[in-house]
Amino acid sequence: MHTATIRCLPTGSVQVVTGTSPHGQGHETAWAQIVADQLGCDMDAVEVLHGDTSISSIGMDTYGSRSLPVGGVALYNAAAKVIDKARQIVAHQLEVSPDDLDFADGTFTVKGSPDKEATLASVAFGAWAAHDLPDGMEPGLEATAVYDPPNFSWPAGAHAAVVEVDTETGDTRLLRYVAVDDVGNPVNPMIVDGQVHGGITQGVAAALYEEGGYDEDANLTTTTMTTYLVPSPAEVPSYETDRTVTEADNPLGVKGVGETGTIAAAPAVINAVVDALAHLGVTDVQMPATPERVWNAIQEARP
Amino acid sequence: MIPASFDYEVAESTEHAIQLLGEREDAKLLAGGHSLLPAMKLRIARPACLVDIVGLTELDYVREDGDRIAIGAVTRHKDVRDAQLLQEHCPIVSFTAGQVGDPQVRHRGTIGGSISHSDPASDLPTVLFALDAELVVRGAGGERTIPALDFCTGVFETALQEGEMLVEIRVPKLGASTGWSYVKMARRAQDWATVGVAAVVERSNGGISRAAIALTNMGATAVRARAAEQAIVDGAGIDEAAALVTEGRNPPSDHAASADFRKHLATVLARRALEEAASAE
């Protein structure tokens, strides 16, 4: 589950409280986009609050590619509740049926009477001023939604890696990497690309570089960034990424993206290494495929 | 990741630097800092005082000196790489300076700093060993010249006396019949060489008659592969000579490679270096 609260302030700005915990994934940006799309307001008018239990007490963190398909959908549902309450207020004020109101780009209009309209910002001001509300309606324009998805979302993709192995030294280099992923509707394509690129590099690192080493007395030996090898841009090629879009079964049609690169890259790269050495009889190389491991695998495969 | 506390002095001139080295307790020269500062952050090194010499323009030069090229000690790696005099007369030095670390390191690190640090995994000491370069050091008592081969005495240890600093590196102008190569293997661009091999050879009649071969990260300092060099003089082929470069070597085992694998790599890289040097135009 995830919770989301949307608070349309009398100033016209919008506060969003999310139970997701972004630490570099760009939730502030993507969540503001979702809310701005739904409420028809400017993205800059949306403030996303998170990561503080005194303001956001309920949520299940950020892991398992869940933030968007769970927390993002909670946000969508909260926006629907806000619009629904605003619709009741506008219907009361314009003396029309709620069903006769259209809502688009932040403005309610009356079907057949396009000159009669009310903006969401003006409704928010009136709602907090408790001015001219339907009988018995609580003042304010704010809603909270809690969402527990009926099923998982299923991001899918295919990744291909081209590596070059120096069979005399075991030195292995990643030459080309192509990734095509289906993450449903991308809310922010640049963030999606960033997540895919970062995930691929993490997977490449697992396949070729990163490893915790221990000495005979079980002391960790890889205690600095000079011995725990995180690849830099010099070690990886420019990735070629593309997308297909198959909408997931949720109101936004979105899936997670955080893990596609990591999950696919390690096996793609290792399979490429093994494939490069297949003609020598190599069937497996332990990760990370260090030059020494690759060279030893070649020696062991020799008849 | 935070160094022990230290004082910091900026040298106004070479003489001032030497004076500070003599006056200040446990002082060390800072000439770029891309090896020293990480070592200080790991507290492998904890000098009481750093004397910054990287601003000494009087030691930042590459110039002709008769049949040699003289390089000032605080010349940055990228300036060594780009020096036309070296590209023309001793290209193994400019080429190898372009192989040191990554762009950030090459724009701050200096050739004198690299050699004075005497890390056996550094590239430039190996090349200077293969060239029989000369190093000019200066102290309060004056200047003296030390063969590069005698300069590096151990891991992070040099022949510099208390209060002395390296001021100039002199490399020979290579003749038309001289071929060269430096090949190294490193896990990542920013890493020190797992193993490196420098070869400077005299080509004759389609083969090589003489070779100077030096190795990176195959012992406590850069080291010459004398047995392999002798084999070349005695008429051995490249494969045969390359197989001898590990003779007497006791390389380290670490996260990058075991000692045995380093020996294997040295043999492969020596063969490649000799082949490239022999075929160089």
Interface residues (C-beta under 8 A of the other chain):
Chain A: E168 T169 D171 Y209 G213 T221 T222 T224 T226 T227 L229 P231 S232 A234 E235 T290 P291 E292 W295
Chain B: P38 L42 D102 M185 R187 R188 A189 Q190 D191 T194 D254 H255 A257 S258 F261 H264 L265 V268 L269
